[in-house]
């Protein structure tokens, strides 16, 4: 069984990030990965701000291909094609 995860980054900036929530989320994902390795099929990052997309383009070549293949940055509120991809998993 594979899982699909959605993270809405709308309104997030480097200054507005809640460190407690980010740490809690990271800890939960770490535990899931420890107990159920390779269970994540795709991680959709929705409505990511421009700064995040720029950082992703810079660091993506340095990351393992298997990690890059699992991550997808989409903007379903502005792009119908991406919204349809999102609906495949939630409808």
N, C-alpha and C positions, 0 to 999 in steps of 0.2 A: 504494500500500500504506500502511495506517495501522497504528500501533502502540498497544498498551495497556500502561500501566505500573502496577505495584502497589508501594506503599510501606507497609510495616507500621510504624506508629508506636507499637505497644504498648510500654508501659513508658517511653516518652520523656517527658521534662519539660524545662523551660527550662534546668535545671541539669545534667541528665544527657546532654545532647546532645554527641556527639563532633564537635568542630569540624573535625577533619581529615577524617573520613568525610563530613561534610556538604559541605565544600569540594570534596572529590574527586568526590562525586556531582553537585554543581552544575556542576563543570567538564566532566564527561562529558556531562551533559545539554546544556550550552551547545554543545559540539562537535557533538553529534548534530543540534541545531537549526540550527547553521551549515551543516552538510553536507546535511542533509535537512529543509529548512524545512517546517513544517506537517505533519509526519509523525505527530505525536502525536494520536491520536483521543481518548483518555480517560486521565486520571491518577486512579487510585483510591487514596485515602489511607485505609488500613484501621486500625481500632482507635485512632483519634486521641483523645488525652486531652481532657478538658473544656476546658482552657485554650486548646487549639488551636482547638476548635470555636467558642469565644467570640470569639477573634481573627479567625477566618474570617468570622463573621457581621458583625463590625465593619468589616472591610476589603473584603469582597466588593462592596459598592456602588461602591467607588472603582476597582475593577479593570475592564479591558475585558471586554465581554460574551463575546467569543470565548475568553478565558482562563477565565472562570467556567463557560462551557458545557463545557469540557474537564475540569474538576475535579469529583470526586465523593467525598465523605467518607462512608465506610460502616463499619459494625460487624458484620461477618459472623459473629463468634463469638456474638453475642447476638440477631441479627435474621435469621430464616430467609429473608425476602424479599430482603434484601441479599446473603445467602450465595448464593442462587440466581442473582442477577445476576452475582456473582463467578464462579460455576461455568460460566456461559455462555462465558466467555473461556478457562478453563483445562481444560475437559474435552473 
